[in-house]
Amino acid sequence: MLCLLVGLSSLDAAVLPQERADAMYHSYQGGGMSIDGPSILLRKQIGNSFSLSANYYVDTISGASIDVLATASPYAEERTEHSVGLDYVRNKTLMNVSYTSSSENDFAAKNLSFGLSQDFFGDLTTLSLGYSRGNDDVGKRGDDSFLEQAERQNYRLGLTQVITKNMIMGLSFENIADEGYLNNPYRAVRFLDASSEKGYRYETEVYPNTRTSNATALSANYYLPYRASIYAEAKLFSDTWGIDATTYKVGYIHTFSDEWIVEVRSRFYSQDKADFYQDLYQRSEEFNFRARDKEMSTFSNVSLGVSVTYEFRFSATNWLKKSTVNLDFDHVQFDYDDFRNVLADAPVGDEPLYEFSANITRLYLSLFY
């Protein structure tokens, strides 16, 4: 939810994306949850000005996070996503439009996105603009009468600049405006109740029906003389719910011979809690807005990752120009400052603070033609 920053435009913003086909398997394992599935991407140019793309993506979800285990039992479901896009290039201007829809048994989302990038000053500067509009339909398993909606708008602005022959920097800004039903119908808050066996009971979360978020990112990439590069990125996030977050990322990319590319990276993220978040309320309906979603709490995470790419090159006369095999792996450690593990055997309010780790794997094959 907080990964809201659009990627910085590359220097070849006025060049159509390469024709390619990707097949990927992705996996997330951690916090009691297992999420995996395939993804297929196809991209084809039409003449010298247009490029079409289509993507199919699946999440197969099983298990249960600590939030679910506190009030319900493990579950299984599947989310499918389809998207299509069109890119158009004219001189130094690249325009694109894309449409994405996703669905699962109790949630459906649709999103329409527009983007434009323009090169200036001998292609040393690239300015990018973007706008997206999405609509969500939120249901609830076991309650056919439950149906809520949310609307999301996203505005993006980015600037990329070549500083020296070895260094490029980028600055981006993003604004997101959400309105409607913005919480999860399955999540609950807990409040003290001496008459309960556990000493507390649960009731449904209540969120505001509007939210405005702003995010700013500054990045730099420096090319080293021995066919390698280092990069760094800093992001700041804030919203009208009181959440302030920072992200810092550094990485190193190295090539070996003409076939191998290896990347190592590290990322640190931290955030403050939302104004209406509490792990334990004193009574039922203590405030108008109430949240106990751990993603609304004060927490941090640290990730370490590595990527390995191997490239096959084919004959220049072959319709298939090259192929790459890519493996990405990230290990993430989450630590929560004010979200407690209610599954632990401890007095109410003195349960240990929650923490968990997760492994994220992506394996994909790319064919360029």
N, C-alpha and C positions, 0 to 999 in steps of 0.2 A: 504494500500500500504506500509506503513511503519512498519507493524507488520511482520518483516522479520526474526525474530530469531526462530530457531528450538528449540523445547522443550528439556530439558536436559534428558539424558538417565537415566532410573531408575536402582536401584540396581539389579533387576532381569532381566538384559539385555539378559542373556543367557537362558531365559525361554520363551517359546512360549506364546503369548497373550491368555487370557482365551477365551473359546468358549462362544459366547454371541450373542444376537440379541437386537438391540436398535431401538426404534421408537421415533422420536423427532419432536416437533413443535417449530419453532423459529420465533421471531417477533422483528422487529426494527421499532420504531415510533419516528420521530423527523425531524426537519428541512424541513417540508413539504413533507417528504417521508414516505411511508409505504412499508415495505418489510417483507414478511412472507412466510411460506411454510413448508412442511414436509421433513423429512430425515429418511431413513431406512438403518441400518447397520447390516450385517450378518457376523459372523466369525466362521469358523469351522476348527478343527484340523484334519490332515490326518496322522495317526500313531503318533509317538513320535517326529517327526522331522519337519513336515510341518504344516502350518496354512494358510488357504485361507480366504480372506475377500472381500466383495462387498458392495458398498455404493451408494445410490440414494439420491440426494439432489435437492430441488427445491426452487428457489427464485421467488415469485410473487411480482412485483414492480409496484407501482402506486403513483401518485402525481407528484411533481416537486420540486427540490431544488431551492434555490434562483438564482443559475446560469442559470437554465432552464427558470425560470419565467422572467428573464431579457430580454430574446431574443425569447422565444417560449412559448408553452402552456403545461399544465400537460399531462402526457402520462401514458400508462400501457403496461407492457411486462412481459415475463416469461423467466427465465434462468433455465436450467436443467443441472445437473452434474452427471456423472457416473464415478465410480472408482472401480478398482479391485486391489488386492494386494496378494503377496505371501511372507510368512516368513519361513525361514529355520534355524534351530538351530543345532549346532554340538559342543559338549563339552561346552566351554565357549564363543562360537562365535554365534552371531545372525545376519543373513543376510536377507534383504528384498528388494523387488522390487514392484513398484506400477505404475499403469497407470491411468490417469485421463483425461476425456474429458468433456467440458462444451460447451453449445451453447445457443444463443438467436437469435433474428431475425436479428441482425446486427453484431454479434461477435461470434467467435468460438475459443476455446483454447484447446490445447492438451499438456500433460505433462507426462514425464517418469522420475521416481525417483528411485535411488538406495541408500541403506544404509547398514552400517556394524557397529556392536558394539562388543567389546571384553572386558572380565573381566580379571583383573590382581590382583596379590598380595592378594590371599585369598578372592577374590570377593569384596575387599574393594575399588577397582578402576575400573572404566569403561571408556573406550575410544570409541568414536563414530565418524564415518566418513559418509558423505553423498554427493550425487551429483544428481542434477535434470536438465532436459533440457525441455524447453517448446517452443511452437510455437503458435502465435496468428494470426488469420485472422480478420481484422477489416473492416467492411462495414459501410454503411451510409443509413439510411432510406430515401427513396425518390430519391436515386441516385444509380441505379444499376451498373453504370460504376465505382463507387468508390470501390477500394479494395486495402488495404495495409496490410503489414505483419510485425511481430516483432518476435524476437528470444530472449529467456531468458535462462541463465545458472546460476546455484546456487551451491555453494560449502559450505559444512558445516563441522565443527570440534567441538567436545565437549568432556569435561573431567568431570567426576563426582567422588568425593572422600568422603569416610566416614572419618570424622575428629575424632569424639568420638562416643560412643555408642548411644548418643542422637542427634548428629549433622551430617548433610551431606551438602556438598557444591558442586557447579558446576560452570564451566566456559565454555562458548561456543563462537564460532566465525563463522560468515557467510559472504560470498562474493557473490554478485549478479552482473552479467554482462548482460545488456540489449542492444539490437541493432535492429534498424528498426523504424517503426512508433510507437512512444511512447506517443503521446498525444491523446486527444479525439476529433473526427471530429466535435462534436456539440458545443464545448466550444469556446468562443470568448473573445478577449480583447477589451477594450474601449479606445478611444483616443479623444482628444478635437477637436471639430468642431463647430465654431461659427455659421455656417449656419444651423446647426441642431436645431430642436425645443428643444431638451433636452440639447443641448450644447456639446454633444458628440455622436459618432457613434461607431459601432462595426466592427471588422474584425476577421478572424480566427486566433486562436493561432498557433504558430510555435515553436516546440521544437527541441533540438538537436536529432540526430538519434542514439546516444550512451549514455549510463549511467552506471556507476560502483558504487555500494553501498557496504559499509562495516558495520557490526553490531557486537557488542561484549556485552555479558551479563554475569553478576556474580550473583549467587543466593545462598541462604542458607536456610536450614530448620532445626528447632530445636524442638525436641520432649520434651514436658513437662511431669512431673511425674503424672499428673492427667488425662491421656488419651486425651491430647490435643497437639497442635503444633502451632508454629508461623513460618512465613516465610517472606523473603524479597528478592527483586530482583532489580538490577540496570542495565539499558541497555544504550549503546551509539551507535548512528547511524550517518554516514556521507556519502555523495555521491559527485560525480564530478559535480553536478549541484549547489553546494554550500549549500545544506541543512545539517544542524547539528541538531540532536535531542537527547533528553534524556528522559528516562522513569524510574520512580521509583514506586515500588509496594510493599505493605505490606499486610499481611493477618493473620488471626487467625482461626484455625479449632478446633472444640470441639465436642466430642462424648457424647451422652446422652443415658444411658442404652446400650443395644446391637443393637438398631434399628435406632437411629437417629444420623446424622452427620450434623453439622451446620458450615458454613464458612462465615466470614465477611471479606471484603477486601476493599482496597482503592488503586487507581492508579493515578499518575500524569504524564502528557506528555507535552512536549514543543518542539518547533522546530523554527529554523530561516527560512527565505524565500529563495527560489531559486534565483540564481544570475540574472536571466532574468524575474523575477516576478515584476509586477507593477499593482496597482489598476487602475491607470489612466495614459495613455501615452500622450505625448504632441502633437504627430502627427501620422498619418498613417505610418506604417512600420518604426517606429523610430529606432528599432534595428533589427538585423537579427533573433534573437530568442525572442519570446514574450509569456508571460503566465499571465492569470488572474484566473486560477483555485484556489479556496480558499485553497485547499490542498497543494498548492505550496507557500502559504503565511506564514507569521509569526503568529503562533497561539499556544494555549495551551488548554488542556482539563483535567478535574478532574472527576473521576468516583468513585462511591460508590456502592458496590455490596454485595449481600447475596446469599448463596446457602443452600438449605435444601435437605437432602437425607433421605429417609426412606427405610429400608431393610427388606424384608421378607425372612426367611430361611425355606427350606423344608427338608423333610426327607433325610437322607444320601443315602437311596436306591432309591430315586426318580430321574428320568432322569433330572428334573429341580432342580438345586442345590439351587438357590436363585434368588430373583428379587429385584430391587430397583426402586423407584420413585424419580425423581430428579427435582427440580425447581431452576432455576438460574434467578436472576434479577439484572440488573445494570442500574444505572441512571448516565448519562454523561452530563457535561456542557462544551460547546465549546465557547471559546472567541478568537476573531481575532483581531490582532494588526494593520493590514494594509489592510484589506479587508472590503470595505464599502457596506452598504445596499442601493443599487441603487433604490430600490422600495420606499424608504422614500422620502418625499417631502422636499428637501433641496437643496441648491446651489451645483453645480457640484464640487466634490472634498471635500465637507464639510458634506457629508452624515454621519449618525452615523455608527460607527464600528459595524460589524455584530456579533451576538451571537445567540446561540440556545441551546436547551437541547434535549436529546434523551433518550428513554427507550428501553432496550434490554431484552427480555424474552426468556428463553429456558425451555421447559417442556418435559421431556423424560422418557420413561420406558425402563429398561434394564432387560433382562432375561439371566441368566447364566446357562449353561447346561453341 
